[in-house]
Amino acid sequence: MQYLHHLQRARLINTLYPAGHSISTLQKPEKIFLQNTNIAYAIAPQVDPGSLCETFLFTQLQGKHHLSLPKLGDFLIDDTVTLEVGGAGKKKSQIREVPNAYLALDGIETGEDSRIPLWLFGFCR
């Protein structure tokens, strides 16, 4: 856990903890993201598109918002908004029962209803 803590302080990784839990250097993170999507291309010949989308979203929101891992969905922003990240064909079935939940989708140009284009989060920084 100390090693992960030092990697985060060196700005090589980002960690995501479950909602409602305190964060300490002894607690195991639920998800670990690279600090930047470009690092993934430097260390792996094949990069998972879903991981890239989640990493991108995390890096765009991390400085201005508190992010945690909800029970359903990928990100809980400021303990109020739930986001599920996916491709253009992703449906809201996974987060249907969650209030104030949205889809952050890669591969769409415009949003409608609860579907938000992933590229729009690039304006959050």
Wavefront OBJ file of the C-alpha trace (Angstrom):
o trace
v 0.000 0.000 0.000
v 2.911 2.342 0.710
v 4.282 1.680 -2.775
v 0.925 2.624 -4.368
v 0.842 5.728 -2.201
v 4.294 6.760 -3.464
v 3.339 6.071 -7.100
v 0.322 8.334 -6.672
v 2.389 11.080 -5.066
v 4.838 10.788 -7.994
v 1.852 11.327 -10.314
v 2.178 8.011 -12.113
v -1.141 6.544 -10.978
v -4.515 7.641 -9.616
v -6.520 5.608 -7.132
v -10.273 5.359 -6.624
v -11.791 4.335 -3.299
v -15.336 3.172 -2.470
v -17.888 5.840 -1.593
v -18.316 6.475 2.107
v -14.930 5.144 3.222
v -12.052 7.152 4.618
v -8.863 7.256 2.576
v -5.639 6.262 4.249
v -2.328 4.905 3.051
v -3.276 1.507 4.536
v -6.579 1.136 2.666
v -6.553 -0.781 -0.594
v -7.998 1.202 -3.547
v -10.814 -0.385 -5.557
v -9.477 0.871 -8.895
v -6.085 2.077 -10.056
v -5.741 4.300 -13.125
v -2.670 5.586 -14.890
v -2.110 9.304 -14.436
v -2.379 9.914 -18.168
v -3.833 7.935 -21.073
v -0.561 8.341 -22.996
v 1.274 6.226 -20.420
v -0.892 3.249 -21.426
v 0.350 3.460 -25.008
v 3.961 3.660 -23.803
v 3.794 0.464 -21.731
v 1.399 -1.786 -23.682
v 1.047 -2.620 -27.380
v -2.726 -3.203 -27.024
v -4.740 -0.813 -24.865
v -8.256 -1.561 -23.613
v -10.587 1.197 -24.875
v -12.773 0.998 -21.761
v -9.793 1.583 -19.488
v -8.723 4.546 -21.606
v -12.191 6.095 -21.354
v -12.288 5.681 -17.566
v -8.758 7.043 -17.207
v -9.622 10.059 -19.358
v -12.754 10.825 -17.364
v -10.927 10.443 -14.041
v -8.102 12.787 -15.082
v -10.532 15.441 -16.293
v -12.572 15.507 -13.082
v -10.011 14.749 -10.366
v -8.763 18.232 -9.484
v -12.102 19.978 -9.124
v -14.348 17.191 -7.836
v -14.319 14.457 -5.214
v -14.465 11.103 -7.001
v -15.336 7.761 -5.443
v -16.578 4.354 -6.537
v -20.351 3.853 -6.152
v -22.079 0.492 -5.644
v -23.519 0.804 -9.182
v -21.721 2.696 -11.932
v -18.107 3.729 -12.477
v -17.777 7.088 -10.695
v -19.609 8.990 -7.977
v -18.914 12.704 -8.329
v -19.133 14.873 -5.200
v -21.382 12.218 -3.602
v -24.293 13.298 -5.837
v -23.871 12.331 -9.521
v -23.194 8.792 -10.756
v -21.479 8.210 -14.099
v -21.230 4.999 -16.077
v -18.554 5.041 -18.794
v -18.918 3.081 -22.018
v -19.088 2.978 -25.780
v -21.776 4.363 -28.064
v -23.978 1.280 -27.677
v -23.989 1.267 -23.860
v -27.458 1.229 -22.290
v -28.542 2.644 -18.931
v -29.639 -0.768 -17.616
v -26.759 -1.013 -15.115
v -27.642 2.312 -13.456
v -31.393 2.397 -14.124
v -32.279 2.340 -10.407
v -29.712 4.988 -9.432
v -31.013 8.542 -9.034
v -29.045 11.310 -10.747
v -27.130 8.846 -12.957
v -25.740 9.508 -16.427
v -23.855 7.702 -19.175
v -20.516 9.135 -20.335
v -20.180 7.606 -23.793
v -17.293 7.408 -26.199
v -18.068 7.474 -29.911
v -21.054 9.820 -29.849
v -20.971 13.443 -30.996
v -24.037 14.840 -29.270
v -25.862 13.905 -26.118
v -29.502 13.489 -25.318
v -31.463 12.544 -22.215
v -28.906 10.995 -19.824
v -26.259 10.314 -22.507
v -23.246 12.668 -22.387
v -20.446 12.517 -24.986
v -17.180 11.593 -23.274
v -15.244 14.277 -25.148
v -17.254 17.006 -23.378
v -15.526 16.139 -20.099
v -12.323 17.441 -21.691
v -13.667 20.940 -21.047
v -13.807 20.354 -17.271
v -10.125 21.050 -16.641
l 1 2 3 4 5 6 7 8 9 10 11 12 13 14 15 16 17 18 19 20 21 22 23 24 25 26 27 28 29 30 31 32 33 34 35 36 37 38 39 40 41 42 43 44 45 46 47 48 49 50 51 52 53 54 55 56 57 58 59 60 61 62 63 64 65 66 67 68 69 70 71 72 73 74 75 76 77 78 79 80 81 82 83 84 85 86 87 88 89 90 91 92 93 94 95 96 97 98 99 100 101 102 103 104 105 106 107 108 109 110 111 112 113 114 115 116 117 118 119 120 121 122 123 124 125
